[in-house]
Amino acid sequence: MKDKLESYLGFARRSRNIIFGAGTCELMMNKGRVKYLIIAEDTADNTKKKLISQAERMRVPYAVYGLSDDLSRMTGNPGRSVFGITDEHFADIIRKQIEP
């Protein structure tokens, strides 16, 4: 399952359908562009609470999943712990991998 998830996240990155970082994801959620939000389990508690609250308010599906090092490696963007998928198709596919 992780191999498929890694592939899909890589495809999303190469097609520029993924955004990185808490601030960027927060801004894009306000603009209605984030279709699925992935928050690493080891993200700071306050950041996690703030993003979850905003995702629920904006009705953006989200998952608290994996470790930031693993997700950063999968996306090829080191040091990030929050990821926003901006394409509906990629969001559905990645969501099915994370939430079977």
Secondary structure as UniProt FT lines:
FT   HELIX           2..14
FT   TURN            15..16
FT   STRAND          18..20
FT   HELIX           22..30
FT   TURN            31..32
FT   STRAND          36..39
FT   TURN            41..42
FT   HELIX           45..58
FT   STRAND          62..64
FT   HELIX           68..75
FT   TURN            78..79
FT   STRAND          82..85
FT   HELIX           88..98
//
